[in-house]
Amino acid sequence: MLFTIDVGNSHTVTGLFDGDRLIGQWRLKSDPERPDDELAIRYHALFAMAEIDKKEIDGVVLASVVPALESAWITCIETYFSRYLSKPLLVVSAATIGHHIKVLTDYPEEVGADRLVNGIAAWERYRQNLIIIDFGTAITFDCVSAKCEYLGGTILPGIAVSLSALSSRTAKLPNIDVSVPPPSIIGKNTVDAMKSGILHGYGALVDGLSEKIFSELCPDGESMKVVATGGMAHLIAPYSKCIEDVDDMLTLHGLHLLFHKQ
């Protein structure tokens, strides 16, 4: 079995593959101060609850945008998993997977590993010009050409960041749950007005920015597909005309793909 690890700024998403089948996935809060032993204890408990023997895990692949946690994970894997692995731990970076996707940015080493993994996973699936939108702590728009070239993208504040800023910087705006939509675009009360601003507002943002990227990425009218991933993708997709597919586990599937390509 293959253990895939995607360490983000807010959450760490892990998945366990049996062959090509994702048989388990977990989302835990990312804590840069969490030591390697604590990581081992937490996942030992999760595996036990899922009736999984860690001795069956013969491969591990890791992508991280949090250096402190990346180091803790590497130590954890080397200490508690390495004796069972059939291949060395694969730590994904622009350097380690550069032969799978051509990175055409000014500073390739600055591109987050998760963004490249998403690009490779989406390109392998669709093989055309792509915009991959990842709804995480930050919302990233990543542009991949039909030739599997990573062209760059945009970065803007995520939904949770915006909601936190609204409630913490204003005296009368509360924390809200956007999983329950407002009854109309025009909010008749503060909570519905905030929900509408977030859901309809980010949907319109996605469409407007996607159209601008499309005009630059495909000036001759070539086809382009917009794919969404990340924890908030399903919330915003119904409010966007551009998003065609949603895959919450795109990064994990990309890590699985890269591990078997090495």
Backbone as JSON, one array per atom type, in Angstrom:
{
  "sequence": "MLFTIDVGNSHTVTGLFDGDRLIGQWRLKSDPERPDDELAIRYHALFAMAEIDKKEIDGVVLASVVPALESAWITCIETYFSRYLSKPLLVVSAATIGHHIKVLTDYPEEVGADRLVNGIAAWERYRQNLIIIDFGTAITFDCVSAKCEYLGGTILPGIAVSLSALSSRTAKLPNIDVSVPPPSIIGKNTVDAMKSGILHGYGALVDGLSEKIFSELCPDGESMKVVATGGMAHLIAPYSKCIEDVDDMLTLHGLHLLFHKQ",
  "N": [[0.84, -1.2, 0.0], [0.35, 2.32, -0.55], [1.27, 5.25, 1.07], [0.21, 8.48, 1.05], [1.03, 11.9, 1.42], [0.04, 15.13, 1.96], [1.04, 18.11, 2.91], [-0.31, 20.99, 3.99], [-0.76, 24.56, 4.62], [-2.87, 24.98, 6.44], [-4.14, 22.47, 6.81], [-3.24, 19.0, 6.93], [-3.47, 16.6, 4.56], [-3.91, 13.22, 4.16], [-3.58, 10.09, 2.47], [-4.36, 6.66, 1.74], [-3.45, 4.25, -0.5], [-4.47, 1.29, -2.05], [-3.13, -0.44, -4.4], [-4.47, 1.05, -7.22], [-6.57, 2.14, -5.92], [-8.06, 4.41, -3.72], [-8.25, 3.9, -0.43], [-8.53, 5.0, 2.03], [-8.67, 8.16, 3.69], [-7.49, 11.05, 5.41], [-7.91, 14.11, 7.18], [-6.14, 16.42, 8.95], [-5.36, 19.04, 11.27], [-2.69, 21.2, 10.45], [0.19, 21.54, 12.28], [2.97, 23.25, 12.89], [4.62, 22.88, 15.07], [4.4, 20.32, 15.87], [5.95, 17.38, 16.85], [7.94, 14.67, 15.38], [7.48, 12.2, 16.68], [4.93, 12.55, 17.75], [3.41, 12.75, 15.42], [3.69, 10.12, 14.52], [2.33, 8.71, 16.54], [-0.31, 9.7, 16.26], [-1.02, 8.82, 13.66], [-0.64, 6.1, 13.88], [-2.77, 5.5, 15.56], [-4.93, 6.24, 13.88], [-4.6, 4.43, 11.76], [-5.0, 2.07, 13.18], [-7.7, 2.31, 13.93], [-8.82, 2.09, 11.44], [-8.26, -0.46, 10.91], [-5.8, -1.14, 9.73], [-2.64, -2.43, 9.06], [0.48, -1.11, 9.64], [2.67, -2.34, 8.57], [1.94, -3.17, 6.11], [2.26, -1.03, 4.49], [4.18, -0.11, 1.94], [5.23, 1.97, 0.53], [5.88, 5.49, 0.46], [4.99, 8.84, -0.15], [5.59, 12.3, -0.19], [4.44, 15.64, -0.09], [4.97, 19.03, 0.64], [4.29, 22.29, 1.96], [5.12, 23.41, 4.2], [7.93, 23.91, 5.8], [8.89, 23.17, 8.45], [7.15, 21.12, 9.25], [7.54, 19.36, 7.17], [10.14, 18.45, 7.66], [9.68, 17.14, 10.12], [7.94, 15.11, 9.3], [9.58, 13.66, 7.54], [11.51, 12.65, 9.32], [9.82, 11.11, 10.94], [8.89, 9.17, 9.11], [11.29, 7.96, 8.33], [12.0, 6.85, 10.76], [9.84, 5.21, 11.61], [8.67, 3.9, 9.41], [10.48, 3.18, 7.41], [11.7, 0.64, 7.33], [9.9, -1.0, 6.11], [9.57, -0.18, 3.52], [9.53, -0.45, -0.04], [10.64, 1.2, -1.88], [12.69, 4.18, -1.71], [11.6, 6.96, 0.34], [9.7, 9.36, -1.39], [10.13, 12.7, -1.76], [8.41, 15.38, -2.82], [9.27, 17.98, -5.02], [10.04, 20.89, -7.02], [12.5, 20.25, -8.09], [12.69, 17.44, -7.85], [10.62, 16.45, -9.44], [10.8, 17.65, -11.84], [11.22, 16.55, -14.36], [8.81, 15.58, -15.12], [7.05, 17.64, -15.56], [7.37, 20.67, -17.23], [8.63, 23.55, -15.89], [7.87, 26.77, -16.35], [8.47, 29.27, -15.08], [9.71, 32.31, -13.51], [11.23, 31.72, -11.24], [11.59, 28.65, -10.65], [12.01, 27.06, -8.38], [10.52, 28.22, -6.4], [7.9, 27.49, -6.68], [5.12, 25.99, -5.21], [5.08, 22.61, -4.06], [2.65, 21.22, -4.05], [1.17, 22.56, -6.0], [2.45, 21.89, -8.38], [2.11, 19.13, -8.33], [-0.69, 18.95, -8.52], [-0.96, 20.04, -11.08], [0.34, 18.11, -12.7], [-1.25, 15.85, -12.17], [-3.79, 16.67, -13.12], [-3.19, 17.2, -15.82], [-2.41, 14.66, -16.75], [-4.85, 13.43, -16.67], [-6.54, 14.95, -18.39], [-5.13, 16.09, -20.54], [-4.91, 18.64, -21.92], [-5.08, 22.26, -22.36], [-5.15, 23.83, -19.21], [-6.73, 25.22, -16.3], [-6.14, 24.98, -12.98], [-7.77, 25.2, -10.03], [-7.17, 25.66, -6.72], [-8.71, 25.49, -3.72], [-7.66, 26.43, -0.93], [-5.92, 27.42, 2.07], [-4.81, 29.65, 0.87], [-6.15, 30.69, -2.29], [-5.32, 29.27, -5.26], [-4.67, 29.74, -8.69], [-3.64, 27.74, -11.17], [-1.84, 27.42, -14.14], [-1.61, 25.26, -16.83], [-0.18, 24.09, -19.77], [-1.23, 22.5, -22.89], [0.94, 21.02, -23.55], [1.97, 20.05, -21.25], [3.25, 22.0, -19.64], [4.1, 23.98, -16.93], [2.9, 27.09, -16.41], [2.59, 29.15, -14.62], [0.61, 31.29, -12.48], [-2.02, 32.57, -10.35], [-2.41, 33.96, -7.05], [-4.5, 34.29, -4.27], [-6.28, 35.47, -1.31], [-7.71, 32.88, 0.72], [-11.01, 31.45, 1.37], [-11.57, 30.95, 4.1], [-9.67, 32.62, 5.26], [-10.59, 35.13, 4.43], [-13.12, 35.22, 5.67], [-12.33, 35.11, 8.35], [-10.94, 37.51, 8.55], [-13.02, 39.32, 8.13], [-14.7, 38.92, 10.41], [-12.95, 39.41, 12.52], [-11.96, 41.97, 12.15], [-14.08, 43.66, 12.16], [-16.7, 45.13, 14.09], [-19.34, 44.24, 14.27], [-19.79, 42.04, 12.62], [-20.37, 38.65, 12.43], [-18.86, 35.34, 13.01], [-19.51, 32.97, 10.49], [-21.32, 30.2, 8.98], [-20.76, 28.96, 5.92], [-21.62, 26.75, 4.62], [-24.3, 26.41, 4.49], [-26.36, 27.77, 2.19], [-27.35, 31.19, 1.26], [-30.75, 32.43, 0.88], [-31.11, 34.12, -1.28], [-29.39, 36.32, -3.62], [-29.35, 38.96, -2.78], [-28.93, 39.78, 0.39], [-31.06, 39.65, 3.23], [-30.47, 39.99, 5.8], [-27.7, 40.31, 8.12], [-26.11, 37.93, 8.28], [-26.96, 36.42, 6.01], [-26.26, 38.25, 4.04], [-23.46, 38.24, 4.28], [-22.93, 35.55, 3.65], [-23.83, 35.5, 0.98], [-22.05, 37.32, -0.14], [-19.63, 35.92, 0.1], [-20.09, 33.37, -1.21], [-21.45, 33.87, -3.74], [-19.82, 35.96, -4.48], [-17.15, 34.9, -4.57], [-17.62, 32.97, -6.5], [-18.17, 34.57, -8.75], [-15.71, 35.85, -8.89], [-14.04, 33.7, -9.53], [-15.01, 33.06, -12.11], [-14.59, 35.47, -13.51], [-11.77, 35.84, -13.31], [-10.89, 33.46, -14.45], [-11.77, 33.78, -17.1], [-10.17, 35.93, -17.9], [-7.63, 34.76, -17.69], [-7.95, 32.73, -19.57], [-8.1, 34.2, -21.97], [-5.5, 35.03, -22.18], [-4.0, 32.7, -22.0], [-5.0, 31.12, -24.07], [-5.05, 32.56, -26.73], [-5.84, 32.14, -29.34], [-8.18, 30.84, -29.2], [-8.14, 28.14, -28.45], [-9.12, 25.03, -26.86], [-9.9, 24.86, -23.34], [-9.8, 23.71, -20.01], [-11.35, 23.99, -16.81], [-10.56, 23.07, -13.63], [-11.34, 22.21, -10.3], [-10.11, 21.94, -6.94], [-9.4, 21.04, -3.49], [-10.44, 21.81, -0.08], [-12.63, 23.61, 0.0], [-13.73, 23.56, -2.5], [-16.12, 22.31, -3.39], [-18.03, 23.95, -2.27], [-17.91, 26.37, -3.67], [-18.09, 25.74, -6.39], [-20.83, 25.39, -7.36], [-21.55, 28.02, -7.77], [-20.16, 28.99, -9.84], [-19.68, 29.42, -13.32], [-17.62, 28.52, -14.81], [-16.12, 26.41, -13.68], [-15.62, 23.08, -14.36], [-15.05, 20.48, -13.47], [-14.73, 18.88, -10.28], [-12.42, 17.76, -7.94], [-11.7, 16.68, -4.97], [-9.58, 15.19, -4.05], [-7.42, 15.52, -5.72], [-4.68, 16.18, -5.39], [-3.7, 14.05, -3.83], [-4.12, 11.92, -5.62], [-2.36, 12.76, -7.58], [0.09, 12.54, -6.24], [0.16, 9.77, -5.88], [0.36, 9.0, -8.56], [2.87, 10.15, -9.27], [4.62, 8.77, -7.58], [4.61, 6.2, -8.68], [5.73, 6.73, -11.1], [8.37, 7.24, -10.68]],
  "CA": [[0.0, 0.0, 0.0], [1.07, 3.58, -0.66], [0.85, 6.3, 1.98], [0.43, 9.77, 0.4], [0.96, 12.95, 2.44], [0.02, 16.5, 1.41], [1.11, 19.02, 4.06], [-0.67, 22.36, 3.65], [-0.61, 25.54, 5.7], [-3.93, 24.82, 7.44], [-4.44, 21.07, 7.05], [-2.47, 17.95, 6.29], [-4.37, 15.58, 4.01], [-3.18, 11.99, 3.86], [-4.4, 9.05, 1.86], [-3.77, 5.34, 1.65], [-3.85, 3.59, -1.73], [-4.23, -0.14, -2.27], [-3.09, -0.4, -5.86], [-4.95, 2.35, -7.71], [-7.79, 2.49, -5.19], [-7.91, 5.16, -2.48], [-9.06, 3.15, 0.54], [-8.7, 5.79, 3.24], [-8.06, 9.5, 3.66], [-7.66, 11.76, 6.68], [-7.56, 15.54, 7.15], [-5.83, 16.89, 10.29], [-4.8, 20.39, 11.32], [-1.23, 21.29, 10.35], [0.8, 22.22, 13.41], [4.42, 23.21, 12.66], [5.35, 22.52, 16.28], [4.13, 18.92, 16.18], [7.17, 16.59, 16.61], [7.79, 13.45, 14.6], [6.9, 11.13, 17.49], [3.49, 12.78, 17.86], [2.84, 12.36, 14.14], [3.63, 8.66, 14.49], [1.27, 8.27, 17.46], [-1.61, 10.04, 15.68], [-1.35, 7.98, 12.51], [-0.78, 4.74, 14.38], [-4.15, 5.4, 16.04], [-5.84, 6.28, 12.73], [-4.49, 3.15, 11.07], [-5.61, 1.04, 14.02], [-9.15, 2.45, 13.82], [-9.21, 1.62, 10.1], [-7.81, -1.86, 10.84], [-4.69, -1.19, 8.77], [-1.34, -2.74, 9.65], [1.46, -0.24, 8.98], [3.64, -3.18, 7.86], [1.46, -3.32, 4.74], [2.62, 0.19, 3.76], [5.52, -0.31, 1.37], [5.64, 3.16, -0.18], [5.44, 6.77, 1.04], [5.32, 10.02, -0.95], [5.31, 13.48, 0.62], [4.52, 17.0, -0.64], [4.77, 19.93, 1.76], [4.59, 23.71, 1.83], [5.47, 23.84, 5.56], [9.24, 23.3, 6.01], [9.06, 22.54, 9.76], [6.41, 19.86, 9.25], [8.2, 18.47, 6.21], [11.25, 17.84, 8.39], [9.12, 16.21, 11.11], [7.4, 13.96, 8.58], [10.7, 12.86, 7.03], [12.05, 11.92, 10.47], [8.81, 10.13, 11.32], [8.87, 8.07, 8.13], [12.56, 7.23, 8.42], [12.06, 6.13, 12.04], [8.76, 4.25, 11.85], [8.17, 3.23, 8.22], [11.49, 2.89, 6.4], [12.05, -0.79, 7.25], [8.91, -1.72, 5.31], [9.42, 0.45, 2.21], [10.18, -1.09, -1.17], [11.36, 2.28, -2.54], [12.94, 5.29, -0.78], [10.61, 8.02, 0.44], [9.75, 10.39, -2.43], [9.75, 14.04, -1.31], [8.11, 16.08, -4.07], [9.66, 19.38, -5.17], [10.27, 21.21, -8.43], [13.71, 19.56, -8.52], [12.52, 15.99, -7.94], [9.63, 16.04, -10.44], [10.93, 18.55, -12.98], [11.2, 15.82, -15.62], [7.42, 15.24, -15.43], [6.37, 18.85, -15.99], [8.33, 21.75, -17.49], [8.21, 24.71, -15.11], [8.28, 27.96, -17.11], [8.32, 30.46, -14.25], [10.98, 33.0, -13.29], [11.97, 31.03, -10.18], [10.89, 27.37, -10.51], [12.15, 26.5, -7.03], [9.54, 28.86, -5.52], [6.56, 26.96, -6.91], [4.75, 24.99, -4.2], [5.03, 21.23, -4.55], [1.26, 20.82, -4.28], [0.71, 23.15, -7.25], [3.0, 21.08, -9.47], [1.44, 17.82, -8.26], [-2.02, 19.15, -9.1], [-0.8, 20.24, -12.51], [0.65, 16.83, -13.34], [-2.42, 14.96, -12.05], [-4.85, 17.14, -14.02], [-2.76, 17.03, -17.21], [-2.47, 13.23, -17.07], [-6.26, 13.05, -16.82], [-7.28, 15.66, -19.43], [-4.21, 16.31, -21.66], [-5.25, 19.85, -22.66], [-4.84, 23.47, -21.58], [-5.87, 23.7, -17.95], [-6.62, 26.04, -15.1], [-6.45, 24.19, -11.79], [-8.03, 26.11, -8.92], [-7.07, 24.96, -5.43], [-9.34, 26.28, -2.67], [-7.04, 26.13, 0.35], [-5.68, 28.63, 2.87], [-4.83, 30.59, -0.26], [-6.73, 30.13, -3.51], [-4.34, 29.37, -6.34], [-5.03, 29.39, -10.06], [-2.42, 27.25, -11.81], [-2.04, 27.28, -15.58], [-0.81, 24.2, -17.44], [-0.45, 24.04, -21.21], [-1.5, 21.18, -23.46], [2.23, 20.33, -23.66], [2.39, 19.77, -19.87], [4.15, 23.05, -19.16], [3.54, 24.8, -15.86], [3.13, 28.44, -16.9], [2.43, 30.12, -13.54], [-0.78, 31.43, -12.06], [-2.34, 33.67, -9.45], [-2.62, 33.6, -5.65], [-5.32, 35.26, -3.55], [-6.69, 34.96, 0.01], [-8.73, 31.85, 0.73], [-12.31, 31.77, 1.94], [-11.46, 31.0, 5.56], [-8.9, 33.82, 5.59], [-11.47, 36.29, 4.24], [-14.14, 35.2, 6.73], [-11.67, 35.46, 9.6], [-10.65, 38.95, 8.52], [-14.29, 40.04, 8.3], [-15.22, 38.85, 11.77], [-11.99, 39.93, 13.5], [-11.67, 43.38, 11.9], [-15.31, 44.45, 12.24], [-17.32, 44.95, 15.41], [-20.68, 43.65, 14.26], [-19.92, 40.94, 11.68], [-20.09, 37.42, 13.18], [-18.39, 34.16, 12.29], [-20.66, 32.34, 9.84], [-21.17, 28.91, 8.33], [-21.16, 29.16, 4.53], [-22.08, 25.49, 4.03], [-25.74, 26.6, 4.26], [-26.39, 28.95, 1.31], [-28.4, 32.19, 1.5], [-31.92, 32.21, 0.01], [-31.05, 34.98, -2.47], [-28.15, 37.09, -3.72], [-29.52, 40.14, -1.93], [-29.16, 39.33, 1.75], [-32.02, 40.42, 4.01], [-29.91, 40.14, 7.14], [-26.23, 40.35, 8.07], [-25.53, 36.61, 7.99], [-27.22, 36.09, 4.61], [-25.47, 39.16, 3.22], [-22.08, 37.74, 4.29], [-22.91, 34.31, 2.87], [-23.95, 35.84, -0.43], [-20.79, 37.93, -0.56], [-18.6, 34.9, -0.04], [-20.39, 32.33, -2.2], [-21.65, 34.47, -5.07], [-18.65, 36.8, -4.77], [-16.02, 34.07, -5.01], [-18.01, 32.37, -7.78], [-17.96, 35.57, -9.79], [-14.26, 36.05, -8.98], [-13.5, 32.55, -10.29], [-15.38, 33.19, -13.51], [-13.92, 36.62, -14.11], [-10.33, 35.6, -13.43], [-10.7, 32.37, -15.42], [-11.93, 34.33, -18.44], [-8.98, 36.73, -18.22], [-6.53, 33.82, -17.91], [-8.22, 32.05, -20.84], [-7.76, 35.07, -23.09], [-4.04, 35.11, -22.27], [-3.46, 31.35, -22.2], [-5.47, 30.58, -25.35], [-5.47, 33.72, -27.52], [-6.41, 31.71, -30.62], [-9.44, 30.14, -28.96], [-8.01, 26.71, -28.19], [-9.95, 24.57, -25.75], [-9.3, 24.94, -22.02], [-10.67, 23.14, -18.98], [-11.15, 24.52, -15.47], [-10.74, 22.01, -12.64], [-11.22, 22.72, -8.93], [-9.77, 20.99, -5.89], [-9.28, 21.68, -2.18], [-11.54, 21.59, 0.84], [-13.78, 24.5, -0.23], [-14.09, 23.55, -3.92], [-17.53, 21.95, -3.59], [-18.87, 25.06, -1.86], [-17.9, 27.46, -4.65], [-18.38, 25.25, -7.74], [-22.2, 25.68, -7.84], [-21.71, 29.45, -8.02], [-19.27, 29.33, -10.94], [-20.02, 28.88, -14.63], [-16.41, 28.05, -15.47], [-15.61, 25.16, -13.11], [-16.24, 21.94, -15.03], [-14.88, 19.27, -12.66], [-14.23, 19.06, -8.93], [-11.79, 16.56, -7.39], [-11.1, 17.04, -3.67], [-8.39, 14.39, -3.79], [-6.54, 15.63, -6.89], [-3.28, 16.16, -4.96], [-3.36, 12.68, -3.43], [-4.01, 11.12, -6.84], [-1.12, 13.17, -8.23], [1.21, 11.92, -5.5], [0.14, 8.35, -6.25], [0.87, 8.92, -9.93], [4.3, 10.46, -9.29], [5.37, 7.69, -6.92], [4.75, 5.06, -9.6], [6.5, 7.16, -12.25], [9.79, 7.43, -10.35]],
  "C": [[0.88, 1.25, 0.0], [0.44, 4.62, 0.25], [1.21, 7.64, 1.35], [0.16, 10.88, 1.42], [1.06, 14.31, 1.75], [-0.08, 17.47, 2.58], [0.84, 20.44, 3.59], [-0.53, 23.28, 4.84], [-1.64, 25.35, 6.8], [-4.16, 23.36, 7.81], [-3.43, 20.17, 6.35], [-3.45, 16.87, 5.86], [-3.53, 14.37, 3.63], [-4.14, 10.97, 3.27], [-3.63, 7.75, 1.77], [-4.33, 4.65, 0.41], [-3.51, 2.1, -1.67], [-4.31, -0.34, -3.77], [-3.49, 0.98, -6.33], [-6.15, 2.87, -6.95], [-7.48, 3.23, -3.9], [-8.84, 4.55, -1.44], [-9.26, 3.91, 1.85], [-8.05, 7.14, 3.08], [-8.43, 10.23, 4.94], [-7.21, 13.2, 6.5], [-7.37, 16.0, 8.6], [-5.23, 18.3, 10.21], [-3.28, 20.33, 11.25], [-0.7, 22.12, 11.51], [2.31, 22.14, 13.26], [5.24, 22.8, 13.89], [5.14, 21.05, 16.67], [5.38, 18.08, 15.87], [6.87, 15.29, 15.88], [7.16, 12.31, 15.39], [5.38, 11.3, 17.62], [2.78, 12.45, 16.56], [2.67, 10.84, 14.07], [2.5, 8.13, 15.36], [-0.1, 8.51, 16.84], [-1.97, 9.08, 14.54], [-1.39, 6.5, 12.87], [-2.21, 4.52, 14.85], [-5.15, 5.38, 14.89], [-5.81, 4.97, 11.96], [-5.17, 2.04, 11.86], [-7.13, 1.1, 13.92], [-9.66, 1.96, 12.47], [-8.79, 0.17, 9.86], [-6.77, -2.06, 9.76], [-3.4, -1.45, 9.52], [-0.28, -1.93, 8.91], [2.51, -1.05, 8.22], [3.21, -3.42, 6.42], [1.8, -2.11, 3.88], [4.05, 0.04, 3.25], [6.0, 0.87, 0.53], [5.09, 4.41, 0.47], [5.9, 7.9, 0.12], [4.79, 11.24, -0.22], [5.45, 14.75, -0.2], [4.2, 17.95, 0.5], [5.08, 21.36, 1.37], [4.92, 24.3, 3.2], [6.79, 23.19, 5.93], [9.4, 22.58, 7.35], [8.35, 21.19, 9.81], [7.01, 18.87, 8.26], [9.35, 17.73, 6.9], [10.76, 16.81, 9.4], [8.59, 14.95, 10.43], [8.53, 13.06, 8.08], [11.31, 12.03, 8.16], [11.1, 10.81, 10.91], [8.85, 8.92, 10.39], [10.15, 7.25, 8.21], [12.64, 6.38, 9.68], [11.05, 4.99, 12.1], [8.29, 3.48, 10.62], [9.26, 2.65, 7.33], [11.8, 1.41, 6.25], [11.09, -1.58, 6.37], [8.85, -1.24, 3.86], [10.18, -0.31, 1.13], [10.98, -0.09, -2.0], [11.63, 3.37, -1.5], [11.77, 6.27, -0.77], [10.81, 9.02, -0.69], [9.24, 11.7, -1.84], [9.62, 14.91, -2.56], [8.56, 17.53, -3.99], [9.83, 19.63, -6.66], [11.5, 20.47, -8.96], [13.47, 18.07, -8.74], [11.54, 15.56, -9.02], [9.71, 16.91, -11.69], [10.89, 17.85, -14.33], [9.78, 15.39, -16.01], [6.62, 16.44, -15.91], [7.42, 19.96, -16.13], [7.83, 23.01, -16.81], [8.77, 25.98, -15.77], [8.0, 29.23, -16.32], [9.7, 31.09, -14.03], [11.85, 32.26, -12.28], [11.28, 29.7, -9.89], [10.93, 26.8, -9.09], [11.15, 27.1, -6.05], [8.14, 28.25, -5.64], [6.26, 25.87, -5.89], [4.61, 23.6, -4.8], [3.61, 20.8, -4.88], [0.73, 21.36, -5.61], [1.21, 22.35, -8.45], [2.34, 19.7, -9.51], [0.05, 17.91, -8.87], [-1.96, 19.29, -10.62], [-0.54, 18.94, -13.26], [-0.57, 15.91, -13.32], [-3.52, 15.37, -13.03], [-4.46, 16.93, -15.48], [-2.83, 15.56, -17.62], [-3.91, 12.8, -17.34], [-6.88, 13.67, -18.07], [-6.44, 15.96, -20.68], [-4.65, 17.48, -22.55], [-4.87, 21.06, -21.82], [-5.73, 23.47, -20.35], [-5.68, 24.91, -17.04], [-7.04, 25.16, -13.94], [-6.59, 25.16, -10.63], [-8.05, 25.31, -7.62], [-7.59, 25.88, -4.33], [-8.78, 25.84, -1.31], [-6.94, 27.37, 1.21], [-5.57, 29.84, 1.95], [-5.55, 29.9, -1.4], [-5.73, 30.36, -4.63], [-4.98, 28.97, -7.66], [-3.73, 28.98, -10.75], [-2.7, 26.92, -13.27], [-1.06, 26.25, -16.14], [-1.19, 24.11, -18.91], [-0.74, 22.62, -21.65], [-0.22, 20.37, -23.64], [2.79, 19.94, -22.29], [3.49, 20.71, -19.42], [3.44, 23.83, -18.06], [3.91, 26.25, -16.16], [3.09, 29.5, -15.8], [0.98, 30.21, -13.14], [-1.0, 32.64, -11.19], [-2.56, 33.1, -8.04], [-3.46, 34.69, -4.99], [-5.79, 34.65, -2.23], [-7.8, 33.93, -0.1], [-9.99, 32.29, 1.45], [-12.23, 31.9, 3.45], [-10.7, 32.24, 6.01], [-9.79, 35.06, 5.49], [-12.53, 36.36, 5.33], [-13.54, 35.6, 8.07], [-11.39, 36.95, 9.68], [-11.92, 39.76, 8.74], [-14.74, 40.07, 9.76], [-14.28, 39.47, 12.79], [-11.74, 41.42, 13.35], [-12.91, 44.27, 11.95], [-16.04, 44.13, 13.52], [-18.61, 44.15, 15.37], [-20.87, 42.51, 13.27], [-19.48, 39.64, 12.36], [-19.32, 36.4, 12.34], [-19.61, 33.45, 11.72], [-20.29, 31.0, 9.24], [-21.67, 29.04, 6.89], [-21.6, 27.85, 3.87], [-23.59, 25.51, 3.8], [-25.91, 27.87, 3.43], [-27.49, 29.94, 1.7], [-29.56, 31.96, 0.55], [-31.88, 33.04, -1.27], [-29.72, 35.72, -2.48], [-28.22, 38.32, -2.8], [-29.87, 39.67, -0.52], [-30.1, 40.25, 2.51], [-31.6, 40.58, 5.47], [-28.4, 40.01, 7.03], [-25.63, 39.02, 7.67], [-25.74, 36.24, 6.52], [-26.44, 36.99, 3.66], [-24.02, 38.71, 3.14], [-21.96, 36.45, 3.48], [-22.95, 34.59, 1.38], [-22.65, 36.45, -0.95], [-19.7, 36.91, -0.79], [-18.9, 33.96, -1.19], [-20.56, 32.9, -3.6], [-20.42, 35.31, -5.46], [-17.46, 35.98, -5.27], [-16.36, 33.35, -6.31], [-17.79, 33.31, -8.94], [-16.47, 35.85, -9.99], [-13.63, 34.94, -9.82], [-13.79, 32.71, -11.77], [-14.64, 34.34, -14.19], [-12.44, 36.39, -14.31], [-10.04, 34.49, -14.43], [-10.82, 32.89, -16.85], [-10.73, 35.17, -18.85], [-7.78, 35.82, -18.5], [-6.7, 33.12, -19.25], [-7.8, 32.91, -22.03], [-6.25, 35.2, -23.27], [-3.43, 33.75, -22.59], [-3.81, 30.8, -23.58], [-5.95, 31.7, -26.26], [-6.11, 33.35, -28.85], [-7.67, 30.87, -30.43], [-9.33, 28.65, -28.77], [-8.86, 26.32, -26.97], [-9.17, 24.65, -24.43], [-10.3, 24.4, -21.01], [-10.31, 23.73, -17.63], [-11.53, 23.43, -14.46], [-10.52, 22.6, -11.25], [-10.89, 21.6, -7.97], [-9.67, 21.76, -4.58], [-10.56, 21.57, -1.38], [-12.78, 22.42, 0.59], [-14.3, 24.44, -1.67], [-15.57, 23.26, -4.14], [-18.47, 23.08, -3.18], [-19.02, 26.11, -2.97], [-18.33, 26.99, -6.04], [-19.8, 25.54, -8.21], [-22.43, 27.14, -8.2], [-20.82, 29.93, -9.16], [-19.75, 28.67, -12.23], [-18.82, 28.2, -15.28], [-15.93, 26.69, -14.97], [-16.36, 23.98, -13.72], [-16.15, 20.66, -14.19], [-14.34, 19.66, -11.29], [-13.65, 17.73, -8.44], [-11.06, 16.96, -6.11], [-9.75, 16.38, -3.46], [-7.38, 14.46, -4.93], [-5.07, 15.53, -6.48], [-2.85, 14.75, -4.57], [-3.22, 11.77, -4.65], [-2.74, 11.48, -7.62], [0.1, 12.58, -7.56], [1.31, 10.44, -5.82], [0.75, 8.15, -7.64], [2.38, 9.13, -9.98], [5.13, 9.36, -8.66], [5.61, 6.53, -7.9], [5.48, 5.44, -10.89], [8.0, 7.25, -11.96], [10.62, 6.21, -10.74]]
}
